[in-house]
Amino acid sequence: MDKVALTAAGLYVIVLLRAGGTFAVGWLAGAGVRRSRFAERISPAKFERAERAIQRWGAPVVALSFLTVGFQTAANFLAGSMRMPLLRYLPALFVGGAGWALVYATAGIGALEMLARLFAEQTALGVAAVAALLLAVCGVVVYRRRQAALVMRDTAADES
């Protein structure tokens, strides 16, 4: 249990700094959000979805965004760029960040312990599991890049 608490505490500090920093960058960017270099790294569809959700639901969206992958950066950045008051943002950051840290600490330690046991008892199966995991991650990355390229190509074709 001490491993989980220590890992969760470390991850909590990391998420507070990262998400808080993203919020601060959004705050400073203000009206120029869509033209910034940072905005180019996030797809316009994610921006629009996050912006609509933040305008409608506010702080709960920021807190729940920590349970997603990819949406949380857009939500924190847009919360900053939309000048969400700190009295609403900080509780969402603390609650959402705590949830994120606990999920990743427990799942991460569980997965590492399972892999360690698998490598100790059946090394070949452990290597195969890691290889399958790496292939799956690579497949997801390639798929997402191809989808983004298709969206960009369709957008460029529509503008022509």
ChimeraX attribute file (.defattr): number of C-alpha atoms within 10 A of each C-alpha:
attribute: neighborCount
match mode: 1-to-1
recipient: residues
	/A:1	7
	/A:2	7
	/A:3	11
	/A:4	18
	/A:5	14
	/A:6	12
	/A:7	18
	/A:8	21
	/A:9	16
	/A:10	13
	/A:11	19
	/A:12	22
	/A:13	13
	/A:14	14
	/A:15	20
	/A:16	18
	/A:17	13
	/A:18	14
	/A:19	21
	/A:20	19
	/A:21	15
	/A:22	23
	/A:23	27
	/A:24	18
	/A:25	18
	/A:26	26
	/A:27	20
	/A:28	15
	/A:29	20
	/A:30	17
	/A:31	13
	/A:32	11
	/A:33	21
	/A:34	15
	/A:35	10
	/A:36	13
	/A:37	9
	/A:38	14
	/A:39	18
	/A:40	11
	/A:41	9
	/A:42	15
	/A:43	13
	/A:44	13
	/A:45	10
	/A:46	16
	/A:47	20
	/A:48	14
	/A:49	13
	/A:50	24
	/A:51	21
	/A:52	14
	/A:53	16
	/A:54	20
	/A:55	14
	/A:56	11
	/A:57	11
	/A:58	18
	/A:59	25
	/A:60	18
	/A:61	22
	/A:62	32
	/A:63	24
	/A:64	19
	/A:65	23
	/A:66	26
	/A:67	17
	/A:68	10
	/A:69	8
	/A:70	12
	/A:71	19
	/A:72	22
	/A:73	22
	/A:74	27
	/A:75	32
	/A:76	32
	/A:77	30
	/A:78	29
	/A:79	27
	/A:80	25
	/A:81	23
	/A:82	19
	/A:83	17
	/A:84	19
	/A:85	11
	/A:86	13
	/A:87	9
	/A:88	13
	/A:89	21
	/A:90	17
	/A:91	15
	/A:92	21
	/A:93	25
	/A:94	16
	/A:95	15
	/A:96	24
	/A:97	26
	/A:98	21
	/A:99	18
	/A:100	21
	/A:101	25
	/A:102	18
	/A:103	15
	/A:104	18
	/A:105	22
	/A:106	17
	/A:107	13
	/A:108	14
	/A:109	15
	/A:110	13
	/A:111	12
	/A:112	12
	/A:113	12
	/A:114	13
	/A:115	19
	/A:116	14
	/A:117	13
	/A:118	16
	/A:119	15
	/A:120	11
	/A:121	11
	/A:122	12
	/A:123	14
	/A:124	11
	/A:125	13
	/A:126	18
	/A:127	14
	/A:128	11
	/A:129	15
	/A:130	12
	/A:131	12
	/A:132	12
	/A:133	12
	/A:134	12
	/A:135	12
	/A:136	12
	/A:137	12
	/A:138	12
	/A:139	12
	/A:140	12
	/A:141	12
	/A:142	12
	/A:143	12
	/A:144	12
	/A:145	12
	/A:146	12
	/A:147	12
	/A:148	13
	/A:149	12
	/A:150	12
	/A:151	14
	/A:152	13
	/A:153	12
	/A:154	12
	/A:155	11
	/A:156	10
	/A:157	9
	/A:158	8
	/A:159	7
	/A:160	6
